[in-house]
Amino acid sequence: MVSRVSVRHARPYLYASIICRMPVFPLHKWIHLSTNEHWTSLLSSEGFNGTYCEVEIDECASEPCANNATCDDLVGGFVCSCQPGFEGITCSEEIDECVSFPCRNGGSCNDHLNGYYCTCAEGYSGTTCQEDVAECQGSPCQHSGTCVEKFGSFLCECVIGFQGNVCQTEVNECESNPCLNGGVCIDVIGGYICVCQSGYGGGNCENDIDECKANTTCLNSGTCINTPGGFTCICTEEYTGRQCDNFIPVDACWSSPCLNNGTCLVDTPGDKLTYRCECHQGFTGQNCDEDVLECASNPCLNNGQCIEGFNGFECIVILGSAVSCGTY
């Protein structure tokens, strides 16, 4: 009875076959195999050859170990000592180190010969992405924002007036048009300023200012009426203007337009535009502002020379060496 047992062990890998012969054939029992009466053995132990199984077979001679592995010959077998990163009976299988999922916190495993490397998710580092990155050490928050560490990330708490992931954006408070009644909005850090139209006040120009509370709004006994954003003055008969500050004369002679003691006359009572002046002797013009030219009529006789004077004239006559003067 002949039985064969195959034996395999873990790395280093061993392959061996053992032939057991029960019972052992005596040397004188052979089988005739050819007509030339050449005899050979019926059985030989595996791992040996030769007529009498006297030569051990070198199983490493065929270089069965792959990937630069070392082959060690055994009786009836061989064992391969694999290079790092390989496994299998003949070291033909590359070990996939990513099978054990070594990368943590969502990292991606990248297998390579005799090792691996991890591509870590944002916020993590280390050989197996096991370390939480201290993002706040780099002061990522701008404009005095406060950095708060989170697991795998960070959070910026922004000061008033800024927003964004790292507080990078200034808030434009004027975008909401907070200023009312035509007020102009000026954006400032953390707030805004409203420049109000005349007649309005308050932080948002929401208040109508009562200008009539000031006693000097309407002058000369005018009556003040408050209006949205302004006021109206109701003036007495003698005054006009926005604040009743312009005097209206009773008639045209109120301002004494006639000069040089001329007399102002109003032909129509209550007429505030038309007047006439009665001038004294020697003056003329609409307002008695023109001196009459008495010499224009040549009043001096006998070749007398006429000299203009104030409200009159003078004649000068030359007779030989005597000079005769007369004033009129």
C-alpha positions as CSV (number, residue, x, y, z in Angstrom):
1,M,0.0,0.0,0.0
2,V,1.4,3.4,-1.0
3,S,0.1,6.7,0.4
4,R,1.2,10.3,-0.3
5,V,0.9,13.1,2.2
6,S,1.3,16.8,1.1
7,V,2.4,19.2,3.9
8,R,2.1,23.0,3.6
9,H,3.2,25.5,6.3
10,A,2.8,29.3,6.8
11,R,5.6,31.6,5.6
12,P,8.3,30.6,4.9
13,Y,6.3,28.4,2.6
14,L,7.2,24.7,2.6
15,Y,6.1,22.1,0.1
16,A,7.1,18.5,0.6
17,S,5.7,15.1,-0.6
18,I,6.5,12.0,1.4
19,I,6.1,8.6,-0.2
20,C,5.4,5.9,2.3
21,R,5.8,2.3,1.1
22,M,4.1,-0.4,3.0
23,P,5.5,-3.0,2.9
24,V,8.9,-2.2,1.4
25,F,9.6,-4.3,-1.7
26,P,12.7,-6.5,-1.3
27,L,15.5,-5.7,-3.7
28,H,15.1,-9.0,-5.6
29,K,11.5,-8.2,-6.6
30,W,11.6,-6.3,-9.9
31,I,9.3,-5.9,-12.8
32,H,10.4,-6.8,-16.3
33,L,9.7,-3.8,-18.4
34,S,11.5,-4.4,-21.7
35,T,12.4,-7.3,-24.0
36,N,16.1,-6.6,-23.6
37,E,15.8,-7.7,-20.0
38,H,16.7,-4.1,-18.7
39,W,15.4,-3.8,-15.2
40,T,14.5,-0.7,-13.4
41,S,12.9,0.0,-10.0
42,L,9.2,0.0,-9.7
43,L,9.0,2.8,-7.1
44,S,11.3,5.4,-5.9
45,S,10.8,7.9,-3.0
46,E,9.7,11.4,-4.3
47,G,12.6,13.8,-4.0
48,F,15.1,11.2,-5.2
49,N,15.9,9.6,-8.5
50,G,18.4,7.3,-9.9
51,T,18.3,3.5,-10.4
52,Y,18.4,2.9,-6.7
53,C,16.8,6.3,-5.6
54,E,20.3,7.2,-4.5
55,V,20.3,10.8,-5.9
56,E,18.4,13.6,-4.1
57,I,16.5,16.0,-6.4
58,D,17.3,19.7,-6.1
59,E,13.8,21.3,-6.3
60,C,15.4,24.8,-6.3
61,A,17.1,24.2,-9.6
62,S,14.0,25.3,-11.5
63,E,14.0,28.6,-9.6
64,P,10.4,28.3,-8.4
65,C,10.5,31.3,-6.1
66,A,9.4,34.6,-7.7
67,N,10.2,38.2,-7.0
68,N,13.8,37.7,-5.9
69,A,12.8,35.3,-3.1
70,T,15.4,32.9,-1.7
71,C,14.8,29.1,-2.4
72,D,15.9,26.5,0.2
73,D,15.9,22.9,-1.0
74,L,14.4,20.2,1.2
75,V,14.1,16.5,0.8
76,G,11.2,16.1,-1.5
77,G,10.4,19.8,-1.6
78,F,11.5,23.4,-1.2
79,V,10.8,26.5,0.9
80,C,10.7,30.1,-0.4
81,S,11.7,33.0,1.8
82,C,9.8,36.0,0.3
83,Q,11.0,39.5,0.0
84,P,9.1,42.1,2.0
85,G,5.7,42.8,0.3
86,F,5.2,39.4,-1.2
87,E,3.6,36.2,-0.1
88,G,2.4,32.8,-1.4
89,I,4.1,29.4,-1.9
90,T,6.3,30.9,-4.6
91,C,6.2,34.5,-3.4
92,S,4.2,35.4,-6.5
93,E,1.5,37.4,-4.7
94,E,2.0,41.0,-3.7
95,I,0.6,41.8,-0.3
96,D,-2.1,44.4,-0.3
97,E,-1.5,46.4,2.9
98,C,-4.7,48.4,2.4
99,V,-6.9,45.3,3.0
100,S,-6.8,46.0,6.7
101,F,-8.1,49.6,6.1
102,P,-5.3,51.3,8.1
103,C,-6.2,54.9,7.2
104,R,-8.5,56.5,9.7
105,N,-10.9,59.5,9.7
106,G,-12.0,59.1,6.1
107,G,-8.5,58.9,4.7
108,S,-7.8,57.0,1.4
109,C,-5.3,54.1,1.4
110,N,-2.9,53.9,-1.5
111,D,-1.1,50.5,-1.7
112,H,2.5,50.2,-2.9
113,L,5.2,47.5,-2.7
114,N,5.8,46.5,0.9
115,G,3.7,49.4,2.3
116,Y,1.0,52.0,1.8
117,Y,0.4,55.7,2.3
118,C,-2.7,57.5,3.4
119,T,-4.3,60.5,1.7
120,C,-5.9,62.2,4.7
121,A,-9.2,64.1,4.7
122,E,-9.0,67.9,5.4
123,G,-8.3,68.5,9.0
124,Y,-6.3,65.3,9.7
125,S,-2.6,64.2,9.4
126,G,-0.2,61.5,10.4
127,T,0.8,58.1,8.9
128,T,-2.7,56.7,9.4
129,C,-4.5,60.1,9.5
130,Q,-4.9,59.6,13.2
131,E,-3.9,63.2,14.2
132,D,-6.4,66.1,14.3
133,V,-4.7,69.1,12.7
134,A,-4.6,72.1,15.0
135,E,-5.9,74.5,12.4
136,C,-6.1,77.5,14.8
137,Q,-2.3,77.5,15.2
138,G,-2.1,79.2,11.8
139,S,-4.5,82.0,12.9
140,P,-6.9,81.5,9.9
141,C,-9.5,83.9,11.2
142,Q,-9.2,87.4,9.8
143,H,-10.2,90.8,11.2
144,S,-9.8,89.8,14.9
145,G,-12.1,86.8,14.5
146,T,-11.8,84.1,17.2
147,C,-10.7,80.6,16.1
148,V,-12.5,77.6,17.7
149,E,-11.0,74.1,17.2
150,K,-13.5,71.5,15.9
151,F,-12.9,67.7,15.3
152,G,-11.2,67.7,11.9
153,S,-11.9,71.4,11.3
154,F,-12.3,74.8,12.9
155,L,-14.8,77.6,13.3
156,C,-14.3,81.4,13.1
157,E,-16.4,83.6,15.4
158,C,-16.4,86.9,13.7
159,V,-16.5,90.4,15.4
160,I,-19.4,92.6,14.5
161,G,-19.1,93.9,10.9
162,F,-17.5,90.9,9.3
163,Q,-18.7,87.5,8.0
164,G,-17.5,84.5,6.0
165,N,-15.7,81.2,6.8
166,V,-12.6,83.1,8.0
167,C,-14.3,86.5,8.6
168,Q,-12.9,87.8,5.3
169,T,-15.9,89.8,4.2
170,E,-17.0,93.1,5.6
171,V,-20.7,93.4,6.1
172,N,-22.3,96.2,4.1
173,E,-25.0,97.4,6.4
174,C,-26.2,99.9,3.8
175,E,-27.4,97.1,1.5
176,S,-30.7,97.0,3.4
177,N,-31.3,100.7,2.8
178,P,-31.9,101.6,6.4
179,C,-32.0,105.4,6.0
180,L,-35.5,106.7,5.5
181,N,-36.9,109.9,3.9
182,G,-34.1,110.3,1.4
183,G,-31.3,109.9,3.9
184,V,-27.9,109.0,2.5
185,C,-26.3,105.8,4.0
186,I,-22.5,105.7,4.7
187,D,-21.2,102.2,5.6
188,V,-18.7,101.9,8.4
189,I,-17.1,98.9,10.1
190,G,-19.7,97.3,12.2
191,G,-22.5,99.8,11.4
192,Y,-23.6,102.7,9.3
193,I,-24.4,106.4,9.4
194,C,-27.4,108.2,8.0
195,V,-27.0,111.7,6.6
196,C,-30.5,113.0,6.8
197,Q,-32.3,115.4,4.5
198,S,-33.3,118.8,5.9
199,G,-36.2,118.5,8.2
200,Y,-35.5,114.9,9.4
201,G,-33.6,113.4,12.2
202,G,-33.0,110.2,14.1
203,G,-30.6,107.3,13.6
204,N,-32.4,106.3,10.4
205,C,-33.8,109.7,9.6
206,E,-37.2,108.4,10.7
207,N,-38.2,111.5,12.7
208,D,-39.8,114.6,11.2
209,I,-38.3,117.6,12.9
210,D,-40.8,120.2,14.1
211,E,-39.2,123.4,12.9
212,C,-42.0,125.5,14.5
213,K,-40.7,124.7,18.0
214,A,-38.0,127.3,17.3
215,N,-39.5,130.7,17.9
216,T,-37.2,132.3,15.3
217,T,-38.5,130.2,12.4
218,C,-41.1,132.6,11.2
219,L,-40.2,136.3,11.7
220,N,-42.2,139.5,12.1
221,S,-45.2,137.8,13.7
222,G,-45.6,135.2,11.0
223,T,-47.5,132.0,11.9
224,C,-45.5,128.7,11.5
225,I,-47.1,125.5,10.3
226,N,-45.0,122.3,10.4
227,T,-44.9,120.1,7.3
228,P,-43.2,116.8,6.5
229,G,-39.5,117.6,6.3
230,G,-40.1,121.4,6.5
231,F,-42.4,124.3,7.5
232,T,-44.6,127.0,6.1
233,C,-44.8,130.6,7.3
234,I,-48.1,132.5,7.0
235,C,-46.9,136.2,7.0
236,T,-48.7,139.4,7.9
237,E,-49.7,141.8,5.2
238,E,-46.6,143.9,5.5
239,Y,-44.1,141.0,5.1
240,T,-43.3,138.2,2.6
241,G,-40.6,135.5,2.1
242,R,-40.0,132.0,3.4
243,Q,-39.6,133.3,6.9
244,C,-41.5,136.6,6.5
245,D,-38.3,138.4,6.4
246,N,-39.0,140.7,3.5
247,F,-40.9,144.0,4.2
248,I,-43.7,145.0,1.8
249,P,-44.0,148.9,1.6
250,V,-47.5,150.4,2.0
251,D,-47.1,152.3,-1.3
252,A,-44.5,153.3,-3.8
253,C,-43.5,156.5,-1.9
254,W,-42.6,154.5,1.3
255,S,-39.0,154.4,0.4
256,S,-38.8,158.2,-0.3
257,P,-37.6,157.8,-3.9
258,C,-37.7,161.6,-4.7
259,L,-34.3,163.3,-4.1
260,N,-33.2,166.9,-3.5
261,N,-36.3,167.6,-1.4
262,G,-38.6,166.5,-4.2
263,T,-42.2,165.6,-3.2
264,C,-43.4,162.0,-3.9
265,L,-47.0,161.6,-5.0
266,V,-49.1,158.4,-5.5
267,D,-51.8,159.0,-8.1
268,T,-53.7,155.8,-7.1
269,P,-54.1,155.1,-3.3
270,G,-52.7,151.7,-2.4
271,D,-50.6,151.6,-5.5
272,K,-47.3,150.1,-4.4
273,L,-45.5,150.4,-7.7
274,T,-46.4,153.8,-9.4
275,Y,-45.3,157.2,-8.1
276,R,-44.2,160.6,-9.4
277,C,-41.9,163.3,-8.1
278,E,-42.5,167.1,-8.0
279,C,-39.0,168.5,-8.1
280,H,-37.7,171.9,-6.7
281,Q,-36.5,174.5,-9.1
282,G,-33.2,173.5,-10.6
283,F,-33.8,169.7,-10.6
284,T,-35.5,167.3,-12.9
285,G,-35.7,163.6,-13.6
286,Q,-37.9,160.7,-12.4
287,N,-36.5,161.0,-8.9
288,C,-35.4,164.7,-9.0
289,D,-31.8,163.4,-9.3
290,E,-30.8,165.5,-12.3
291,D,-29.5,169.1,-12.1
292,V,-31.3,171.4,-14.6
293,L,-28.8,172.9,-17.2
294,E,-29.8,176.6,-17.0
295,C,-27.0,177.7,-19.5
296,A,-28.5,175.5,-22.2
297,S,-31.0,178.3,-23.0
298,N,-28.1,180.9,-23.4
299,P,-29.5,183.3,-20.8
300,C,-26.5,185.7,-20.7
301,L,-26.8,188.7,-23.1
302,N,-24.2,190.9,-24.8
303,N,-21.7,188.0,-25.2
304,G,-21.8,187.2,-21.5
305,Q,-20.4,183.9,-20.6
306,C,-22.8,181.5,-18.7
307,I,-21.4,179.5,-15.8
308,E,-23.5,176.7,-14.4
309,G,-24.2,176.7,-10.6
310,F,-26.2,174.8,-8.1
311,N,-29.8,175.5,-8.9
312,G,-28.8,178.5,-11.0
313,F,-26.2,180.1,-13.3
314,E,-23.8,183.0,-13.5
315,C,-23.1,185.4,-16.4
316,I,-19.6,186.9,-16.8
317,V,-19.1,190.0,-19.1
318,I,-15.7,191.4,-20.1
319,L,-15.7,195.2,-21.1
320,G,-12.2,196.3,-21.9
321,S,-10.3,195.7,-18.7
322,A,-13.4,195.8,-16.5
323,V,-15.2,192.6,-15.6
324,S,-19.0,192.7,-14.8
325,C,-20.5,189.7,-13.0
326,G,-24.0,188.9,-12.3
327,T,-25.6,185.8,-10.7
328,Y,-29.1,184.7,-11.4
